[in-house]
Each structure stands twice: as structure tokens, then as C-alpha cells.
């Protein structure tokens, strides 16, 4: 394939073959290869067809592989004459592509009837379900099959196209019928709960099935996220030249004669707008008034209205050649809310401005987190008196089918006599009918008692695979370090009334004395975890200037330690400080510096700040 690529590129250089440009300023595309599937773009004329034949023949002789012409086809633009189509197809000995033609398993042409174009998704799911109906499956088995197979079938197509509402409804209907169907496959089964309610989270009383339209939107949002964050990619360059040459995806419009793929991705534009934000580095590319750059989940835009800010970049708010904000300038122009948020942003002028996702802890766009935000749960409007109850059920170490029986009993989804009468079903006095002897509240109360007793009997042995926690972590009280080792405890505190935060560090030896301590107070209203990790960073920087050969840095913030230990890239503001901590640890590698989690950094009831005051006095 590399040889074929070289042949195509050589033909383009010699102007024997011309690629296509979707718009002025767009890159020229001559070919796209994926595994053994290939696209070659050229003009619809005889000279181009001859050149392609020559290249394919050269490729066949060199590789020993022969082109399967029966599986090959030609796709023409809509303004191509019929005579030209016939001539090119005859010269290449290929068939013309139709609406049934697929590439990489997806429709090659999407006509006006979108429901018919994606009808194959329903047929594929129907065939799978018919195969499963021949087997006896418990509710637990059906749940696993629906989540791992049925819901995964349309995922590939949903990542590219906006699936019509009718198709999504039909897919959900197939899964819902399969779920409620009895062991006799001819029986449709009674639907004791709607699919929409079963799509709520398990922790909220549902079963965690997917609402197809919402999931489709979350998948398309990932393509939109890539158009924003990977602007150097080929697909980003093509779409920008075609649909938003002077703007960005976030401000793009549908435009004239749009493709169905563009229509689909644009449906997720508003979703992406709500969650995307800029992480300020040097601030040279972040617009103060137009970009979402403040560290606020609810509203990342500034509220200050001032003529001097229009068209200005965030870099103008920083001190010249220093990693700090110009506080005097901020106080002169911005409202107090904006000042607090701006001062809470850690600055690193050596870092470029970037994008991150506000609803994910690591700042990455994940379909799961976005789907959870898009999905409006039925349980949100209900009382939360049973909070934690559902988690207790699903976390029990018992067979899944037993958990489902408990769930159905509490959700009133068992075929009791009362429920059958409500559904106008015939009942009889046989042992096959389950009688309802308690109301739902009684069942919940009794079940909670049983669950609590069961939970107390569960094995709670230490598991070092959870949360990057090691055997040495988790001391309840301060312990003396080994001889020759210095232990540095660090902690942070927030002072909302004065819009500032403080961090402190105390160094102790094996004898328990406090040879050194330090603290600092800085402006800004930070998230507690960010304040804690800044304290860890300053502690590591402090240690770097000491002569200690072995040091343990101890913090009571589990999230901060986990973030540093985790190898995942963190795109948020927290991630910038995490990267600085990792770099400091690399620099201190020869000095034997380690991080540890301690449940409390207090000793004898006094905080680190109190101990520093005593030390200084």
C-alpha cells in the first residue's frame, strides 16, 4: 500500500492525476486507505481512468495481488453526465456505486429516505434477537446481552450519522420486547415498565439501558470535539474550508448544500458549546469576552462588560514576563465574581492554550460522561428518600438474576395478583401467581435491613487495585519516619470571605521534632483539590532546595495523590499543576522522594497552620 501511495503521489506531481478539493483553501485529496479498503479520487474523464488503470496494473505486478473488480465501484458527483459515467465505468471495468453500496460497513450514499438507509440496523438487531430467543436466559443474562451486544450494534453508524428518530424507536422497541418476553418466545410478555424509565441509572432505580437518541448525540459530539481540538488533522482542514472558513466549529452554520454527515455532527454543536472550555497557558489565543475560559462549571464566560476588553486576549491580563496576574488591572476593570475566578487560574506562560472538557475530571471528552449529562433522568424529579438503597442492591455479591428479582419486587414489576388485575389480565388461584402482601415502602424498609446486615458480613479486605492506593497509605495519625528520612506534611485551607487560599508544610525527622516549616497565602477562590495539589507542588519545590537524602511527602487529599500517580493525561487546570508535580518528582528521583496518603495531617488536635505559628514564635 505504501508503494501504491507513492504511485498516486507521483502521478499527482506530474499532473497526470488530480485530486479533489471540497472548497477553496481545502487540501487536495487523492486517496484514502484503511486496511484493505481504498478510496482513489480523480476527475471524471478518460485520462484519469487510464492513469488509474495503469497504476493498478503496476501495483498488481509488483505485489502479486489482483484487484477484485466485482467488489469495486465508482462514485460520481451529481453533476456528472450519464455518458461520462458509462465511459469511465467501462474503462475501469467497475460498477457504478448505488445507495446500497457500503464503505467500511457504512452506507456510501445517503438519499432522501434516511429511515430506509438505516433500516439494516433494525434487521441486524432482529436477527441477533431471534438467535437468542432459542435459549433460556434469565433477566441477568438478558441485561448483559442487551448492553454488550444489542446496544453496541448501531454504535459504529451512530458515531458518523444522526440516526432517524423512527429507527431509534424501533431499535429500543426490539430490545424492550426481548427484555420482557417470557421463556416462551411466542409470548410478547407484559411490559411492566417503560423503556424510558429503564434507561435511568441503576443508582436511581432504573437498569442503565441506553436511550438511543441521546447516545447518538453523545457519539456525534466526539466528532465535533475532534474538529475543535485537532485542527491540524485532515478532516478538520476539510470541514473548516467547506463550512466555516473564517470562524470555528463552535460558530459554524449549516451552510448551503450540506452533506448529511455535516448535518449530523452539527446537531451536537450546542452540546459541545455547553461543555468545552479553554485552558489558559500563555493566553495569546484566548479571547477574553468570546471564549469560555473561567474555571466555573456552571458559567465559564466573563460577566464584566467593558469596551477595553473587546478583541483583547487573556495574555494582556498577565504581568509582563511573569507567571502571575496583574491584580491592579483586574480590580480596575472586572467585577468581583470574575476577579475571584481569574485569580484561581494557575499560570504557566511556557504552556500553550488548549481545550478541555469541563464535565470530566481529566478534561477529556468521554461519551459516557456526556451521555450522563444529556440524559434527563426520570428519577431526578422524584424524592430521593431511597438514596443509596439501589447501590446496596447492585453491589451485593450474589447472582445477578437474584438482584434482578429484588429490583423487580421493589419496582412493583412482578406479576402479582393485584398488578395483573390492574393490567386487566386473567388470574387464577394457582401457585403460579405471586400474591402482593406488602406495599412498596414495606419492601424497601425490609430490604434495607437485610442489605445492611449483608453488607456488614461482606469481605472488606484491603484491595490495592482500587484508586491507586498502596499498602503504606491510609495512616489515621501521624507516624514517625524511619531514621534518616524527613517527613513533610502539607495541607491547604480556603478563605472564601477574603477570596484567598493558603497552604502550609511542616518537616519532621524521626524524633518527631519540627526543624522547618513554611506557609503562604495567595489570592483566588480555588477548588479544594486544586489548592491541595498546589500545596504538594510547593512542598516538592521546597524540598528541591534542601539537602535531605530521603523524604516522604504526606497529604490527606486522596484525589490529589491519585491525580499525580495516575498516568492519564489531564487536560484541565488541575492537570497543569499535576504535570509540574510529576516534573519535580522526576527531578528529585535521585533524592528518594515519595508521596503518601494520610487520613489526617493533624497531630494532637492542632492543624498545620497552628503548628507553624507555634514554630515561628
N, C-alpha and C positions, 0 to 999 in steps of 0.2 A: 504493500500500500504506500510505503514511502517512495518507492520507485514510480508508482502511478501519480503520486502528488508532484514529483519532480517533472514528469512529462507534462502535466497540466500547467504547472507554473512556467515551464519553458515555452509552451505554446502561447501562453498569455504574454510573456515578454516579447515574443516575436510577432505579436498581434495576429496570430492565427486563430486565437480563441478569445472571446470577450466575455467576461463575467457579467453579472447583473448588479445594478445599483437601484435600491428601492426609492432613493430620493437623492437630491443634490447634497453632496457632502457625506453621503453614506459610503462605507468601504465597499469595494468591488468583491463580489463573491463568485468564485469559480467552482468550488466543490465543498462538500461536507461529508466526512467519513465517520461512521460509527460501527465498529466491529466489521461485519461483512455486509453492512448496508451502506450504500453510497449514493450521493446526490452530485450530479455534474450540471452546472448552469452555463448556458450559452445563448446566442441569438438563434431565433427560429429561421434558419436558412440552410441551403445545401452545403455551403463551405464549412459551416460549423459541424454539420452532421458528418462530413467526410473526415474532418480533423478528429472527431471523437472516435470514429471507426478505426482510424489509423492508430490512435493511442491505445485503444482497447486491444487491437491485434498485437501491438508491440508488447503490451502487458501480458497477453496470453502466451506469447512465445518465450518471454523472459521468466515467467513464474510457473508455467506448466498448468495454470488454472484457466478454465474456459468460462466465459460469461454465459449465464443461464438467461437466454433471451426470452424464454417463456415467463420468467418471473420479473422481467424488466419492463418498464413502461416510460412513456414520455408525457410530461405535464406541460400544457401550453397556457399562456396568458389568454385572457378573454378576448383580446383584440386581434388574435391570430386568424388569418384566413383559412378556410377549410382546405383549399388546395395545398397550402403550405404544410398544414398538418399531415395530410396524406403523403406528401413527398418526403418529409423528414422521417415519418414512421417507416416508410418503405426502405429508405436508405439505411436506417439503423436496424431494421427488422424487429422493431419493438411495437407493442400495442400502445394505444393512447390511454392515459390514465382516466379512470372513471370515478364516480363518487364512492364506489365500493373499494377502491384501491387504498391500501394502508401503507404506512411507513413507520417502522418501529412499533407496530401494533396499534397505531392511531390512525383515524381517517385522514386521508391525504387531501380530500376536498370536502368542505362543509357547505352544503347547499342551504336553501331556504328552510327546509323541513329539518330542524335541529333534533326534534324528537325521534324521527326515523334514523337520522345519522348515528344517534347513540343508543338505538334500540338493541344493539348487540350486547350492551352491558346487562340488560334485563335477561336476555336469552342465556348469557353465560352464567348468571346467578341462578336462574331457574334450573339449568342442567345440573349444577352443583347440588342444589337442594333436593332434587329428585333422587340423586345418588345417596344422600344422607338419610332420606326417608325410609330406605330399606333396612336401616339399622336402628336398634332401640337405643335411644340416647336420653340420659337424664337432663334435667334443666341445667345442671352444671356443665355437662358436655355440650349442650346447645349454646350456652353462653360463650364457651371457648371457641366453638366453630364460627359463630357469628362474628366475634371480634377479630379472630385471626385470619379468617378466610373470606367470609361474605363481605364485611366492611372494607377489606383490603382489595377486592376485585376492581372497583372503579377508581381506586386511588391514583393510578397512573394517568388515566384520562382526566381526572379532576385536577391534576397538577397543571394542566395546559388549557383546558376548556371549561367554560361555565356550563355545567350540565343543566338542561331544561328542568324546571320545577316538576313537570309531569313525570319525567324519568326518575328523579329523586324520590318522588312519592311512590312510584311503582316499586322501586328497589326496597324502600322501607316496608311496603306492604308485604312483599315476599318474605322478608326477614321476620316481620311480626307474625305472619301466618305460620311460619315454620316454628317460631318460639312457642306459640300457644297450641299448636297442633298436638293432639293426643297420640298415643303409641300406634293407634290405627291410622295409617296415612290418609285414608279416605275421609276421615273426620277433620273438618276445618278447625274445630276447637273453639271454645269460648274465649274471647279477649277480655280478660278481667281488668286490664289497664291499657291505656293508650300508649302508642309508641313514643309520643312526645314526653310523657311522664316517665317512661322507662329510660329516656335519654338523659335524665338528670343524673348527677354524680351518685355513686354508691353512698357517699357520706351524707347525702341529702335525701336518701330513701329511694333512689332510682337504681338502675342497673348499669349505668355508664355506657349505654349504647350511643352511637353517633347519630346526630341529626345531619343528614347528608348535605343539605344546602349550606349549613354553617361550616361544615368540614370542608366542603368545596371552596368556600370563600377563604378559609384559613390557608388552604394549599395554594390558591392563586396569589394570596398575599405574599407568599415566599418568593414567587417570581417577581412581584413588584419590589420587594425588599432588595432583591439582587440587582434590579435595574437602578436602584438608588445607590447602593453601596459598592457595586462593582462596575463603575462607569468605564473602566478600561476594557471590559470584555467585549467580544464581537457583537453579541446580541444587544448589549446596551448601546453601542455605537449605531447599530442599525435602527433601533427603535427611536433613539433620540433624533437622528437625521430625518426620520419619516414623520414623527408625531409631535416632537417638542424641540425643534432645533434651537430655539432661543431661550428655552426655560429648562425645567426639570420635570421628572415624572410627577412630583407632588403638585405641580401646577398645570399639568398637561390636560388637554381637552380631547374629545373623541376624534375630532377632525373629519375631513371628507373621505369617503370610500374606505373606511377602516376594515381591517381583517377581523375575523371572528376571534382569533387569539388575542388581539389587542383589546377588543371589546371585553373579553373575559378578564384579562388582567386589570383593566381599568375599573372593573367592578370592585376591586379590592383597594382602590386608591384611598377612599375615605378611612377604611380600616387602618391602612398603613400610616396615614396622617395622624391618627389618634395615638399611635404607639411609638413612632420614630422620634428620635431626638439627636442633637449634635453633642458630641463630647469635645469641649473646648481644649485645644492644645495651645498653639501659638495664636489662635484666634483670627488669623488673617483671612479665612474663608467663611467665617460665620457672621451672618448679618444680624445686627443687634435687634432689629424690630421684626424681621420676617422669619427667622429661624427659631425652632424650638430648642433652646439651649440651657434653660434653667433646670436645676435638679429638683423638679417638682412633678410627681406622677400625675396629679390632677390637672395642672396647667403649666407647661414648660415655657410659655411665652411671657415676655415682659409686659407689665401693666403701665409703665411710665410712658407718657406721651410728651415728646419734646422734639422740636424741629431739628435740633443739632444731631439727633440720633438717626434720622432717616438716611439710609445709604451708607451708614458707618459700620465698620467691622468691630468685633469684640476686642481685637488687639489694641484698639485705641483706648480701651479702659484699663490697660495694664501699665505699670511703671516701666519706663524705658530700660530695656536690657535687664530686667529683674523679674523673678518669679513671684510677683505679688500684685494685687490690685491697687489701683490708685483710689484710695479711700476718700480723699478730699473731693475728687471728681465725682465719685458715686454719690456722696452726700449732697452735692450741689444740684445733681440732675434727677436722680432716681427716687422713687417712693420707697418707704421703709421696707415693704414686702420684697421688692426687687433687690434692695441692698443686702438684706439678710441672705437671700438665695445666692447672689453673685459671690459674696464673701465666703460662702461654704464650698465653692468650687476650687479644688486644688489645681494650681497652675504648674505647667511644665512647658516652657517655651520651645524646648527641643522636640516636643511631640507635635505631630500633625493633627489637625482637626479631623474628626471621624464621626461615624454614625453609630448609634446603639439603640437597642430596643428597651423601652422603659419598663415593660411588664415582665422582664426576665432578669433574674438576679445576676446572670453573667452578661447581660446586654445583648444576647443573641436572639434572632427571630426563630422561635420554635413553633411548629404547627400546634403542638399540644397547648402551650401557654396561650396562644392566640385564640384557639378554639374555645378554651375555657372563658376567655373574656367576651367572645362573640356570643356564646350560648347563654341565653337568658333562661335560667332555671326556674321551673315551677315552684320549687321549694323555697326560693328567695322571698316569696310573698306569704309564706306560711310561718306559723310560730315555730321557734327553734327550741321548744321545751325538751325535745329528744336529742339535743346536740351531743355528739359522742356515742350515742346508742348504736347507730349504724356501723361506725368504725369498729366497735366492740364485736359486732356480729361477724363482719367480713375478715377480721384479724384472728378469729379463733382458729386453732389448729385442729379442725375437724373436716370431714369430707365436704367438698363444695356443694354436693347435692343436699346435704343436711342444712347448710347455710341458706340455700335457696328455699327450703321448706319453711325455715324460720321467717325468712323475708316475706314469703307469700302469706304466712299466717298473720304477721303483723300488718301487712298491707291489705289484708282482707281480700286476698286473691285465691283463697281455697274454695272449692265447690261445696260450701256448707249449705244446709237446707235453706236457711234464710236468704243466702246470696242467690241460690238457684231460683227461689220463688221471685226475688226481685228482678231476675233476668227472664221471668216467665218461662222457666224450664220445668218440665215434669219431674216430680220427686217421688220416691217410694221409701218405705220403711225397711231398707236393707242396710247391711253393714257397709255397703259401698258409699254411702252418703256420710260425710263428716258433719256432725252437728256443731253449731256455734254455741258455746257455753259461756263465753266471756266476750266483753266488748274490747275494742282495740286498746283502750287505756289500761285495762286489766292485764292484757297480754304484754304490753310494753313494760309495766311495772314488774310483773313476774319475771319476764325475760331479763330485765336489768339485774335483778337479784341473782339469777342463775349465771349471767355473764360475768358479774363481779366476782362471784365465787370461783368460776372457771378461770378468770384472768389471774386471780391470786395463786392458782395452782399451776399456772403455766411456767415453763422453764425460762428464767430470766438471767441465764448465764451470760457472761461477757462475750460480745461479738465484735472483734476488732475490724470487721469489714464495714461497719456502719459509720458513716460520717468522718472517715479518715482519722479515727480515734485510735490511739495506741495504748498498750498496757500501762505505760508510765503516766498517762493522762488521768485527770479526774481527781486529784487530791482535794479533799474538803478543806483542810487547813494547811497553812504554810509549813513546809518541811525544810530542814537544813540541807544544803547541798553537800556533796562529797568534798573531802579535803582537797584544796587546790582549785575548786570551782566556785565561781561567783554567780549568784542567782539574782537576776534583775526582774523585779515585778513592775508591771506597768498597768495603768488604769486611766480612764478618761471620764470626764464629767461635762454635762451640758448645763448652760445657764441661759434659759430662754428669755428671762426678764432683761438681761443685759446683752442679748444677741451675741454670745460668745461661747467658746468651749475651752476646756483645759485638759491637759494630760500630765501625768506625773510618772516618775520612775525612781525606784529605790534599789540600790545594790547592797547585797548582804553576802558575807562569807559563811564558811561552815560553822563558825562560832556564833552566828546569829547577829552580830553587830552590824551597824549600818555605816560603812565607810564613806559612801557617797550617795547623793540624791539630787534630783532636778525636777523642775516643773515649768510649765509655760501656759499662758493664757492667750488665745488668739480669737479674732473676730469671726463671726459666721455661725449660722444655725445649721449644724450638720446632722445627718442621720447618725444615731448612736454607734452603729457598726463602723461607719467611716471614721468617726472620732477615735474609736478604739484602735483601728488599724493605723491611723496616723501616729498614735502613741507608740505602737510597735515599731513603726518606721523610725521615729525619732530615737527610740531606745537603741535600735541597731546602729544608727548613725552615731549615737553617743558612745556605744561600745567600740566602734571603729577607732576612736581616738584614745582608747585605754590600752593598757599593757596586759590585760587579763588573757591567760592562755586557754582557759576553758570557761564558757559562760552559758547559762540557761536563761532564756527569756520566757517569763511566765505571765500569762494573761487569763482573765476569766471570761473572755469573749470567744466562745466556741466558733461562731461564724467567721471571725477574723482569722483565726488559726486555720480553719478549714480552707478559706479562700487562698491563703498562702501556700498550703500544702497541695491543693488541687492543681493539676497540670493543665486544666482547661484555660483557654484564653478568655479573659474578662474584658468586655468592651465598654463597661460603664465607668463612671468616675472612680468608683471603688477599685476597679481594675488597674487604673493608673498607679495608685498607691501600692497595690499588691505587686505590680511589676517592680516598683522601686524597692520594696522589701525583699523580693527574690534576688535582685541585683546585689543588694547589700549582703545577703546571706552567701551569695557566690563569692563576693569579695572577702568575706570573713571565713571562708571554708577552711583555711589553714589554721584558724584560731579556735576551732571546735565550738561553734556557736549553734545552739539548738533551740527550738520553740516547744513550749509545753502548755497544756491547758490546765488551769487550776480553777476549781469551782468558786473559790473566793480568794481575793488578794488582800483581805483584811486580816489583821492579827490583833487579838485581844480586844476586838470590837472597835478599833480605830482605823480610819481609812488611810490610804497612802498620803493624801494631802495633809492629814493631821500629823502623820509621822514626819513629813518633810518640815512642817512648822516646828516640831519639836527638835528636829535635827539642826535646823538653821538657828534656833535660839540657843 
